Amino acid sequence: MKWADGAMEGHVDAVEKLKLLSPATCFEPAEEARVTGRSTSLQPARDLSDCISHAVMPGGKHIALLKTLLNSGCERDCGYCAFRNGRDGRRTAFTPDELARLFMALVQKRIAEGIFLSSAIAGGSPATEDRLIATAELLRRRYGFRGYIHLKVMPGAERDQVVAAMKLANRVSVNLEAPNTGRLARLAPHKRFAEELLLRLRWIEEIRRESPGRWPSSTTQFVVGAAGESDVELLTTTEFLQRKAGLARAYFSSFSPVPDTPLEDHPPSPPLREHRLYQSSFLLRDYGFTTEELPFSEGGNLPLDADPKLAWARQRLAQQPIELNTADKQSLIRVPGIGPQRAEMLLRERRRGQLRELTDLRKLGIPVQRAAPFILMAGRRPAYQLSLWEN
């Protein structure tokens, strides 16, 4: 579907700015968003449809999400970034009022339902954060917008600004980019990992604990493969933030070299590595795994030829299968093919009688070929077709 830019008559200049600023957010994954047109191009968007993402909200609802920068002229010099200071390229910026009016026009036309708003740093981090907050304030207070807002917290934003952003947004995020101080120094030599970035995530959790109530969720992002970091480094930091800072989600963005940057000759990171990191982060968040249990190689990286849960099960459960009729939920969800929802279904089914055959699992939608090598049913291993790895 294409939306004619003529439908936005009266916002022509702002639409042209949006066509420049929205594609830049291809470097900032969020809300499982997929752009309707091109998703990884820095070329100006062809029309408004290229600026809108099909996004999945934290509760599972699907909405049309506008993703855009407020400003693309950055004063920082991060080695991987397309908007680093000194790199050639077209730069532009919205004023808060300009973007708020444009977004509400998109809402009224039923083109957008929510907004993801980030920015390059211009005039210092506090001044940049002020403009992000001002945009959200206009949407909430002047225009009465009650929909979804995701706001970025800039490196070095002040604590009062973090509070203000949290009062306006449904989600806030701080991009760590790297898992620790040493790795960040390779990517962004003038960013301070603990003082500028990690501290803001700590503040977000402190604010939630000091004043219990309805606060936004928080996320972060890592650039994968640009600083020589291992998977264990990335996931150790992810686990710490999930347990200690209330992090709802970590996003992993495979490094892709950008011309005219210090890392333009660095090889891109394979997308499959990103996928394995996501799978592992869900095991940490939703399945009760710890970083120490994950199947890392000696170099600290995950296997690419198998998902981490299956690799773990081959090491731990192949010789010590789990009895489905007596195991608790925490044990059940460690079986490949069984997640939290299917574990609950199994527990309910057990109340009706003992599970004895794989047909009992098929009725529950459990992929038996994944689960069968690692389970017992009424004390016996179920008969199943051998998979290739066993052959």
C-alpha positions as CSV (number, residue, x, y, z in Angstrom):
1,M,0.0,0.0,0.0
2,K,1.3,3.5,-0.9
3,W,0.2,6.7,0.7
4,A,0.3,9.7,-1.6
5,D,2.3,12.6,-0.1
6,G,-0.4,14.8,-1.4
7,A,-2.5,13.5,1.4
8,M,-0.2,15.5,3.7
9,E,-0.8,18.9,2.0
10,G,0.3,21.7,4.3
11,H,3.2,19.5,5.7
12,V,5.3,19.3,2.5
13,D,8.6,20.5,4.0
14,A,8.1,18.3,7.1
15,V,7.4,15.3,4.9
16,E,10.6,15.8,3.0
17,K,12.5,16.0,6.3
18,L,10.8,12.8,7.4
19,K,11.9,11.0,4.2
20,L,15.5,11.9,5.2
21,L,15.3,11.2,8.9
22,S,13.2,8.1,9.1
23,P,15.4,5.6,7.1
24,A,18.2,6.4,9.6
25,T,16.4,4.4,12.3
26,C,17.3,1.2,10.4
27,F,20.2,1.1,12.9
28,E,17.9,1.1,15.9
29,P,15.8,-2.0,16.2
30,A,12.7,-1.7,18.3
31,E,9.4,-3.3,19.0
32,E,10.0,-6.1,16.5
33,A,9.4,-3.5,13.9
34,R,9.5,-4.3,10.2
35,V,9.4,-1.4,7.7
36,T,6.8,-1.7,4.9
37,G,9.3,-0.6,2.3
38,R,13.1,-0.6,2.6
39,S,14.4,-1.2,6.1
40,T,18.2,-0.9,5.8
41,S,18.8,1.9,3.4
42,L,20.2,5.4,4.2
43,Q,18.7,6.7,1.0
44,P,15.8,9.0,1.4
45,A,12.4,7.2,1.7
46,R,10.4,7.2,-1.6
47,D,7.1,8.0,0.2
48,L,5.5,7.8,3.6
49,S,5.0,4.1,3.5
50,D,8.8,3.6,3.8
51,C,8.7,5.6,7.1
52,I,6.1,3.3,8.8
53,S,6.9,0.0,10.5
54,H,4.6,-2.9,11.3
55,A,5.5,-3.2,15.0
56,V,4.6,-5.6,17.7
57,M,4.0,-3.9,21.1
58,P,5.2,-5.4,24.4
59,G,1.7,-6.8,25.0
60,G,1.5,-8.4,21.5
61,K,-0.7,-5.7,19.8
62,H,0.3,-4.8,16.2
63,I,0.4,-1.1,15.3
64,A,1.7,1.2,12.6
65,L,4.8,2.8,14.1
66,L,6.6,5.9,12.8
67,K,10.3,5.6,13.5
68,T,12.3,8.7,13.1
69,L,15.2,10.8,14.3
70,L,14.6,14.3,15.5
71,N,18.1,15.3,14.2
72,S,20.7,13.6,12.0
73,G,23.6,16.1,12.6
74,C,25.6,14.5,15.4
75,E,28.5,16.1,17.3
76,R,29.9,12.7,18.4
77,D,32.4,10.7,16.4
78,C,31.4,7.0,17.0
79,G,33.5,4.9,14.7
80,Y,30.6,2.8,13.3
81,C,27.9,5.5,12.9
82,A,26.6,6.9,9.6
83,F,25.8,10.2,11.4
84,R,29.2,10.7,13.1
85,N,30.7,14.2,13.1
86,G,32.8,14.8,10.0
87,R,31.2,12.3,7.7
88,D,29.7,13.7,4.5
89,G,26.0,13.4,4.1
90,R,22.7,15.3,4.1
91,R,21.7,16.5,7.6
92,T,18.4,17.9,8.7
93,A,16.4,18.3,11.9
94,F,12.8,18.7,13.1
95,T,11.8,21.2,15.7
96,P,9.6,19.6,18.4
97,D,6.5,21.5,17.2
98,E,7.1,20.6,13.5
99,L,7.4,16.8,14.2
100,A,4.5,16.8,16.7
101,R,2.2,18.5,14.1
102,L,3.3,16.1,11.4
103,F,2.9,13.0,13.5
104,M,-0.6,14.0,14.6
105,A,-1.5,14.6,10.9
106,L,-0.3,11.0,10.3
107,V,-2.5,9.8,13.2
108,Q,-5.5,11.6,11.9
109,K,-5.0,10.1,8.4
110,R,-4.7,6.7,10.1
111,I,-1.2,6.3,8.7
112,A,0.5,6.0,12.1
113,E,-0.6,4.8,15.5
114,G,2.6,5.2,17.6
115,I,6.1,6.8,17.4
116,F,9.7,5.7,18.1
117,L,11.7,8.9,18.6
118,S,15.5,9.0,18.7
119,S,18.1,11.7,17.7
120,A,21.7,12.4,17.0
121,I,23.3,14.5,19.7
122,A,23.4,18.2,18.8
123,G,24.2,21.0,21.2
124,G,25.0,18.5,24.0
125,S,23.1,15.6,25.4
126,P,20.8,17.6,27.8
127,A,19.8,20.0,25.1
128,T,19.0,17.0,22.8
129,E,17.0,15.3,25.5
130,D,15.1,18.5,26.1
131,R,13.9,18.5,22.5
132,L,12.9,14.8,22.6
133,I,10.9,15.5,25.8
134,A,9.4,18.7,24.3
135,T,8.1,16.7,21.3
136,A,6.5,14.1,23.6
137,E,5.0,16.8,25.8
138,L,3.4,18.4,22.8
139,L,1.9,15.1,21.7
140,R,0.5,14.3,25.2
141,R,-0.6,17.7,26.4
142,R,-1.3,19.9,23.4
143,Y,-2.7,17.2,21.1
144,G,-4.0,14.7,23.7
145,F,-2.3,11.8,22.1
146,R,-2.7,8.7,24.2
147,G,-1.0,6.1,22.0
148,Y,2.4,4.5,22.0
149,I,5.6,6.6,22.5
150,H,9.1,5.2,22.7
151,L,11.7,7.8,23.7
152,K,15.5,7.4,23.6
153,V,17.4,8.6,26.7
154,M,20.6,10.3,25.4
155,P,24.1,9.5,26.8
156,G,24.6,12.0,29.6
157,A,20.9,13.0,30.0
158,E,20.2,14.4,33.5
159,R,18.2,12.5,36.1
160,D,15.3,14.9,36.0
161,Q,15.1,14.4,32.3
162,V,15.0,10.7,32.7
163,V,12.0,11.1,35.1
164,A,10.3,13.5,32.6
165,A,10.8,11.0,29.7
166,M,9.4,8.2,31.8
167,K,6.3,10.1,32.6
168,L,5.6,10.7,28.9
169,A,6.6,7.4,27.3
170,N,5.4,3.8,27.1
171,R,9.0,2.7,26.7
172,V,12.4,4.3,27.2
173,S,15.7,3.0,26.0
174,V,19.4,3.7,26.4
175,N,21.8,2.4,23.7
176,L,24.8,0.8,25.4
177,E,26.2,-0.3,22.0
178,A,28.9,-2.5,23.7
179,P,28.9,-4.8,26.7
180,N,31.6,-3.1,28.7
181,T,34.0,-0.2,29.0
182,G,36.8,-1.7,27.0
183,R,34.6,-2.7,24.0
184,L,32.8,0.6,23.9
185,A,36.2,2.4,23.7
186,R,36.7,0.6,20.3
187,L,33.4,1.8,19.0
188,A,32.9,5.2,20.6
189,P,36.1,6.5,22.2
190,H,34.4,9.6,23.6
191,K,31.4,7.8,25.2
192,R,31.7,6.8,28.9
193,F,30.1,3.4,29.4
194,A,29.4,3.6,33.2
195,E,28.9,7.3,33.7
196,E,27.0,8.2,30.5
197,L,25.1,5.0,29.6
198,L,24.9,2.3,32.3
199,L,24.0,4.9,35.0
200,R,20.9,6.0,33.1
201,L,19.6,2.4,33.0
202,R,20.2,2.2,36.8
203,W,18.3,5.5,37.3
204,I,15.3,4.1,35.3
205,E,15.1,1.2,37.7
206,E,15.7,3.3,40.8
207,I,12.8,5.6,39.7
208,R,10.5,2.7,39.3
209,R,11.4,1.4,42.8
210,E,11.3,4.7,44.6
211,S,7.8,5.5,43.3
212,P,5.8,2.3,42.5
213,G,3.2,2.8,39.8
214,R,2.7,2.6,36.1
215,W,6.2,3.3,34.6
216,P,7.4,2.5,31.1
217,S,9.5,-0.6,30.2
218,S,13.1,-0.1,29.3
219,T,15.4,-1.6,26.7
220,T,18.9,-1.3,25.3
221,Q,20.8,-2.1,22.1
222,F,24.1,-3.7,21.3
223,V,26.1,-3.4,18.0
224,V,27.2,-7.0,17.4
225,G,30.6,-7.8,15.9
226,A,32.3,-4.4,15.6
227,A,34.4,-4.3,18.7
228,G,35.7,-7.9,18.9
229,E,33.3,-8.7,21.7
230,S,32.3,-12.3,22.5
231,D,28.7,-13.6,22.9
232,V,29.4,-14.4,26.5
233,E,30.3,-10.7,27.1
234,L,27.1,-9.5,25.5
235,L,24.9,-12.0,27.3
236,T,26.6,-11.5,30.7
237,T,25.7,-7.8,30.5
238,T,22.2,-8.6,29.2
239,E,21.6,-11.0,32.1
240,F,22.9,-8.4,34.7
241,L,20.5,-5.7,33.3
242,Q,17.6,-8.1,33.2
243,R,18.0,-9.1,36.8
244,K,19.4,-5.8,38.4
245,A,18.0,-3.0,36.2
246,G,14.6,-4.4,35.2
247,L,15.5,-4.5,31.5
248,A,12.6,-5.7,29.4
249,R,14.5,-6.4,26.3
250,A,18.0,-6.3,24.7
251,Y,18.2,-5.6,21.0
252,F,21.1,-6.9,19.0
253,S,22.0,-5.2,15.8
254,S,24.5,-7.0,13.5
255,F,27.3,-4.7,12.5
256,S,27.2,-3.5,8.9
257,P,30.1,-1.3,7.7
258,V,29.2,2.2,6.6
259,P,31.4,4.0,4.0
260,D,33.5,6.9,5.2
261,T,33.7,5.7,8.8
262,P,36.7,4.3,10.7
263,L,35.2,0.8,10.6
264,E,34.3,0.8,6.9
265,D,36.7,-2.0,6.2
266,H,35.6,-4.1,9.2
267,P,33.7,-7.3,8.1
268,P,30.0,-7.4,8.7
269,S,28.6,-9.6,11.5
270,P,26.6,-12.7,10.3
271,P,22.9,-12.3,10.8
272,L,22.7,-15.8,12.3
273,R,24.9,-14.7,15.2
274,E,22.4,-11.9,16.0
275,H,19.6,-14.6,15.9
276,R,21.4,-16.9,18.3
277,L,21.9,-13.9,20.7
278,Y,18.2,-13.2,20.6
279,Q,17.4,-16.8,21.3
280,S,19.8,-16.9,24.3
281,S,18.5,-13.6,25.7
282,F,15.0,-15.1,25.8
283,L,16.4,-18.2,27.6
284,L,17.8,-15.9,30.2
285,R,14.7,-13.8,30.5
286,D,11.9,-16.3,30.1
287,Y,13.2,-19.8,30.7
288,G,15.3,-19.4,33.9
289,F,18.7,-20.1,32.3
290,T,21.8,-18.4,33.5
291,T,24.8,-17.3,31.3
292,E,26.9,-20.0,32.8
293,E,24.6,-22.7,31.4
294,L,24.6,-21.5,27.8
295,P,26.7,-23.6,25.4
296,F,29.6,-21.3,24.6
297,S,32.7,-22.4,22.8
298,E,36.1,-21.9,24.3
299,G,36.2,-18.5,22.6
300,G,33.0,-17.5,24.4
301,N,30.7,-17.7,21.3
302,L,27.5,-19.6,20.7
303,P,27.3,-22.3,18.1
304,L,25.8,-21.2,14.9
305,D,24.6,-24.6,13.7
306,A,22.0,-25.2,16.4
307,D,19.8,-23.0,18.6
308,P,21.2,-22.6,22.1
309,K,18.4,-24.5,23.8
310,L,18.8,-27.5,21.6
311,A,22.6,-27.4,22.0
312,W,22.2,-27.2,25.8
313,A,19.7,-30.1,25.8
314,R,22.2,-32.3,23.8
315,Q,24.8,-31.7,26.5
316,R,22.5,-32.1,29.5
317,L,19.4,-34.0,28.7
318,A,20.3,-36.6,26.1
319,Q,21.6,-38.9,28.9
320,Q,19.3,-37.5,31.6
321,P,15.9,-37.1,30.0
322,I,13.0,-35.3,31.8
323,E,10.0,-37.3,32.9
324,L,7.0,-35.3,31.6
325,N,4.6,-36.8,34.1
326,T,6.4,-35.5,37.2
327,A,8.6,-32.6,36.2
328,D,7.8,-29.1,37.4
329,K,7.2,-26.2,35.0
330,Q,10.8,-24.9,35.2
331,S,12.1,-28.3,34.1
332,L,9.5,-28.7,31.4
333,I,10.4,-25.4,29.7
334,R,14.0,-26.6,29.3
335,V,12.9,-29.3,26.9
336,P,13.3,-28.2,23.2
337,G,9.9,-27.6,21.7
338,I,8.3,-26.7,25.1
339,G,7.9,-23.1,26.1
340,P,6.0,-21.5,29.0
341,Q,2.6,-21.8,27.4
342,R,3.0,-25.4,26.3
343,A,4.4,-26.3,29.7
344,E,1.2,-24.9,31.3
345,M,-0.9,-27.0,28.8
346,L,1.1,-30.1,29.8
347,L,0.5,-29.5,33.5
348,R,-3.2,-29.2,32.8
349,E,-3.2,-32.3,30.7
350,R,-1.4,-34.3,33.4
351,R,-4.4,-33.7,35.8
352,R,-6.5,-35.7,33.4
353,G,-4.2,-38.7,33.4
354,Q,-0.7,-39.9,32.6
355,L,1.1,-38.9,29.4
356,R,2.2,-42.1,27.7
357,E,2.4,-41.6,23.9
358,L,3.8,-38.9,21.5
359,T,0.3,-38.5,20.2
360,D,-0.6,-37.0,23.6
361,L,2.0,-34.3,22.9
362,R,1.0,-33.8,19.3
363,K,-2.5,-32.9,20.5
364,L,-1.0,-30.1,22.5
365,G,0.9,-28.7,19.5
366,I,4.3,-29.8,20.8
367,P,6.9,-30.6,18.1
368,V,7.7,-34.2,19.0
369,Q,10.8,-34.5,16.9
370,R,12.4,-31.7,18.9
371,A,11.2,-32.9,22.3
372,A,11.4,-36.7,22.0
373,P,15.2,-37.3,22.4
374,F,15.1,-35.5,25.8
375,I,12.0,-36.9,27.6
376,L,10.6,-39.9,29.3
377,M,6.9,-40.7,29.3
378,A,5.7,-43.0,32.1
379,G,9.4,-44.0,32.7
380,R,10.1,-44.9,29.1
381,R,11.8,-43.1,26.2
382,P,9.2,-42.6,23.5
383,A,9.7,-44.2,20.1
384,Y,10.4,-41.6,17.4
385,Q,12.1,-41.2,14.0
386,L,15.8,-40.5,14.5
387,S,16.9,-37.0,13.5
388,L,19.9,-36.3,11.3
389,W,22.1,-35.3,14.2
390,E,21.6,-38.6,15.9
391,N,22.3,-40.5,12.7
